[in-house]
Amino acid sequence: MVTALEVPADKLIEKLAAYIKENIPEVKPPYWARFTKTGCFKEKPPQNPDWWYFRVASILRKLYKAGKPVGLTELRREYGGRKRRGSRPERSYRAPGNAIRKMLQQLEQAQLVRKTKGGRVLTPQGKALLDRISIEIMTELVKERPDLAKYLPPSLRLKAYPEQSGAS
């Protein structure tokens, strides 16, 4: 079975962001998201107008990868960065929590994430979504590189290559 950890992260996040934008109405950027920076260590707001959906997709992947409850502080640390402070030494800063909190709340409304005592975890629907998109990405990759077909489940391998009789 192909999981979200076995496909390239950039392709997974890109495809997941497009899926979220088109199919999940609970996730939408607030009005202020057009003007805000993603951290005090940034000079400008994001140039991509769909940055909200990409960050939501990235959060989903991080929750999938962790496999355990993840708190807001951990996500703030993950999305933080270093601030250049002129002649003083650089130091790391955490990302602002408001945007991440709103994203997590929207994912909870969409029933892709649920809140536990230790943090947020993916629901079975969220895991199924990531696995389904991972399989789509892997089948696209197999068309480019046929040697990756061995990582597909046998049922999908037969659909991708009907001329092979399942024997490797």
C-alpha positions in Angstrom: 0.0 0.0 0.0 1.3 3.4 -1.0 1.3 5.9 1.8 1.8 9.7 2.0 5.4 9.2 3.1 6.4 7.2 0.0 5.7 9.9 -2.6 7.5 13.2 -3.1 6.3 15.7 -0.6 6.2 18.6 -3.0 3.9 16.7 -5.4 1.7 15.5 -2.6 1.3 19.0 -1.1 0.6 20.6 -4.5 -2.1 18.0 -5.4 -3.6 18.0 -1.9 -3.8 21.9 -1.9 -5.6 21.8 -5.3 -8.0 19.1 -4.0 -8.7 21.1 -0.8 -9.4 24.3 -2.7 -11.9 22.6 -5.0 -13.6 20.0 -2.8 -13.5 21.1 0.8 -15.6 24.2 1.4 -14.9 24.4 5.1 -11.3 25.4 4.3 -11.0 28.9 3.0 -8.6 31.7 3.8 -9.9 34.5 6.0 -10.0 38.1 4.6 -6.8 39.1 6.4 -4.8 36.3 4.8 -4.1 38.4 1.8 -2.2 41.0 3.8 -0.5 39.0 6.5 3.1 37.8 6.6 3.7 34.2 7.6 6.1 35.3 10.3 7.9 38.2 11.9 11.1 36.9 10.2 9.6 37.5 6.7 9.9 40.8 4.9 6.8 40.4 2.7 3.6 38.4 2.6 3.5 35.2 0.4 3.5 35.9 -3.3 1.3 32.8 -4.1 -2.4 33.8 -3.6 -3.2 30.1 -2.7 -0.6 30.0 0.1 -3.4 29.2 2.7 -4.3 25.9 0.9 -0.6 24.9 0.5 0.0 25.5 4.3 -3.2 23.5 5.1 -1.9 20.6 2.9 1.5 20.8 4.6 -0.1 20.7 8.0 -2.0 17.6 7.0 1.2 15.9 5.8 3.0 16.8 9.1 0.1 15.3 11.1 0.3 12.2 9.0 4.0 11.9 9.4 4.0 12.5 13.1 1.4 9.7 13.8 0.8 11.1 17.3 -0.9 14.2 18.6 0.8 17.4 17.5 0.3 20.6 19.3 0.2 24.2 18.1 3.5 25.0 19.6 5.2 22.2 17.7 3.7 23.4 14.4 4.7 27.0 15.2 8.3 25.7 15.7 8.2 23.8 12.4 7.0 26.8 10.4 9.3 29.2 12.2 12.5 30.6 10.8 15.5 32.7 11.5 15.4 36.4 11.7 18.2 38.6 10.5 18.6 41.4 13.0 21.2 43.6 11.4 24.6 43.6 13.1 23.2 41.5 16.0 23.4 37.7 15.7 20.5 35.9 14.0 18.1 33.9 16.1 15.1 31.7 15.5 11.5 32.8 15.8 8.4 30.8 15.9 5.6 31.3 13.3 2.5 33.2 14.4 0.0 30.9 15.9 -3.2 32.6 14.7 -3.1 31.4 11.1 -2.1 27.8 12.1 -4.8 27.7 14.7 -7.5 28.9 12.2 -6.2 26.3 9.7 -6.5 23.5 12.3 -10.0 24.7 13.3 -11.1 24.6 9.6 -9.7 21.1 9.3 -11.6 20.1 12.4 -14.8 21.4 10.8 -14.1 19.4 7.7 -13.6 16.4 10.0 -10.1 15.7 8.7 -8.5 16.4 12.1 -9.7 16.0 15.6 -8.6 17.5 18.8 -7.2 15.3 21.6 -5.7 16.1 25.0 -2.1 16.0 23.6 -2.8 17.9 20.4 -4.4 17.3 17.0 -4.4 14.0 15.1 -5.7 13.0 11.7 -9.1 11.3 11.6 -9.6 8.1 9.5 -11.1 10.4 6.8 -8.0 12.5 6.7 -5.7 9.5 6.5 -7.8 8.1 3.7 -7.6 11.4 1.8 -3.9 11.5 2.0 -3.5 7.8 1.0 -5.9 8.2 -1.9 -4.0 11.2 -3.3 -0.7 9.4 -2.7 -1.9 6.5 -4.8 -2.9 8.9 -7.6 0.6 10.5 -7.5 2.3 7.1 -7.5 0.3 6.0 -10.6 1.4 9.2 -12.3 5.0 8.6 -11.4 4.8 5.0 -12.6 3.8 6.3 -16.1 7.0 8.4 -16.1 9.2 5.7 -14.5 7.9 2.1 -15.0 10.4 0.7 -12.5 8.3 2.2 -9.7 5.4 -0.1 -10.5 6.7 -2.7 -7.9 5.6 -0.3 -5.1 2.0 -0.2 -6.3 -0.6 -2.7 -4.8 -1.2 -5.7 -7.1 -4.7 -4.5 -8.1 -3.4 -1.1 -9.3 -0.3 -2.7 -10.9 -2.6 -4.8 -13.1 -4.6 -1.7 -14.1 -1.5 0.3 -14.9 0.2 -2.6 -16.8 -2.5 -5.1 -18.0 0.1 -6.9 -20.1 2.0 -8.1 -17.0 0.5 -11.2 -15.4 1.3 -10.1 -11.8 4.5 -12.2 -11.7 7.6 -10.2 -11.1 
